[in-house]
Amino acid sequence: MNKRTYVNTGFGPRFSVLEIGVDDKVAVVEGDSGFWAIVDASELPSALSGKLTEDFLKKEKEFKEEMELLRFKLPPSAVYFNPTDRCNFDCTYCYLPRERRKNGISMSPEEVCASLEKLLIFFKEVLEDDAKPQVIFHGAEPMMVKDAVFEGISRYKDDFLFGIQTNGTLLTDEDLEFIKKNQVGLGISLDAPVEEIANATRKSWTGKGGFKKVVEVIKKLSDYPAYNVITTVTKHNVSVLKDLVRFYYDLEVPVIMLNPVRCTQEGGRLSKPDDMVFLKEIIEALDLTYELYESNGRKLVVANFANIMAGILGPTGRRLMCDISPCGGGRCFFALAANGDIFPCSEFIGIPEFRAGNINEEPLSDILKKEQIKMVTSRMVEKIEPCKSCAVRHFCGAPCPAEVYMLNGDLNTVAPFCNFYEGLIRYAFKIIAMGRENAYIWDGWEEETECTYNFA
C-alpha cells in the first residue's frame, strides 16, 4: 500500500475540510497550493483516501508552481499615479492624512508628462514588448488637476492603459466625452442609495455632499462599458447594501465594488463595521445580485467578491491583487505621489517610513529594490498567526498591510477584517457548490483561465 495516499499523516498532503453552508457538501482545501474540491459529505472518507488524494499528488508540483508564480514572479505592470495631494472632499474615513488633502501640492501638466515618460522607460525594461502597463490616476482627487491628467492621457494614450478613480463631483460633460473618446477606465465613488446616508461621510470641506451630482454622472455613463462604482462600506451604510445593489442595478451599472473601509487613519477605524454584521449584509446583497440575474439575465458584478471567486476557481485568473500574500503593493504595482515619491501602494502615501525614493532623483528599478518596498513584498501569511495554518490563506491574503501596520505597528499581524474574509470565502465555496459561479464573475472569465484539474 502506498502510504502517501493518506492525508494529514506521514508524507501525505495536509487537507482541511470546510463547512460551506450546503447540507450535503463540504470543501476540501490544501492550503499551500490553493488546491480544493467540493465533495459530497457522505463520500468524504473515501475521497480523502482515494482518487482526490492521488490526483492531488500527481499535480502537486504544478499547483504549487502556479501559486509561486502568482505570489513571487509577476513583474510590476501598473502604477497608482497621484497627481495631486489635494481633494475637494473631506471624507471622514479617508486613508490619506487630512492636512495633506487640504493643503498638499499638485503636479503641472509638464510634471505629469515627465513622470509618465520615466514610467514608460521603466516598464519597457520589465515587461514584454506587447504588454501595455496600466496607469490609474488616483487620489486624493485627480480631477482637481484634470488639465494635467488629460494632457498626460492625450500624449501617452498609445503607451499605457489609463484609468481614473474619482469622487465624480468635478466631472463635466466635456470631461466625460474625453474619457469615452480615449477609452479611459473610470471608477466613481458613491456610498449609499439615498442622499442622507451617502452625504454623511462623503462631503466637501464646507459640509456639502455630492450624491445628486454623482448619480447624474452615473446616468451619463449608461452607454459606457468601462466604468464601475466603488462603495466604501462603513458602519454608517452597511445596513443598506441590499438597497444599494438594487439602486445600482436599476441604474444599469455593470460593475461595483463593496470595499471594506480601510482602518489606516483614525476616521476609518472609527467607521469600521462589525465583521459579522458586514458579512451578513454583503451576503444578502450578493444573493440579490443572483436573483436579479436570474430574473432579467443581466449581471451586476461585485468585483471584489468576483475576484475572490476567480482566485478560488483559478488563482492566476484574479484581477485585483489585494487578496493574495504578498499583496500586489510594491510587487505588481506601486504608487507615485504628487512630489514624485514612490510608495508600495497609495495606502502607504500617508505613512512616511514607507517612502522608498523619488522618481525624479533615481531610477525606478533601484527604488523598487529598497527596504521600504521589501518590507511589504516580504509580508507573507506564513509569518502571521493564525494565517499560517489557515486553509484559505491564499484566497484572503490577510489584507491590508498599510492598515495592519497603522493598527499594530507591525506588518506581520492579522487583518482587522479576518472574520469577515473567512466567512466570505466560505460563501464563495457555497456558490461554487451550487453551480452558480457564472452569475457572480465578469463575462469571459473562463477564457482567461485554463483548467488544470477538475474533480468530478
PyMOL commands that set and color helices and strands:
alter all, ss='L'
color gray80, all
select helices_A, chain A and resi 3-5+41-48+51-72+98-103+109-126+142-156+173-181+195-201+211-220+238-250+266-271+275-296+303-313+315-317+346-348+352-354+364-367+371-377+381-383+387-389+393-396+401-408+418-433+437-439
alter helices_A, ss='H'
color red, helices_A
select strands_A, chain A and resi 16-19+25-30+35-40+78-81+134-137+161-166+185-189+227-233+255-260+301-302+333-336+341-343+357-358
alter strands_A, ss='S'
color yellow, strands_A
deselect
rebuild
show_as cartoon
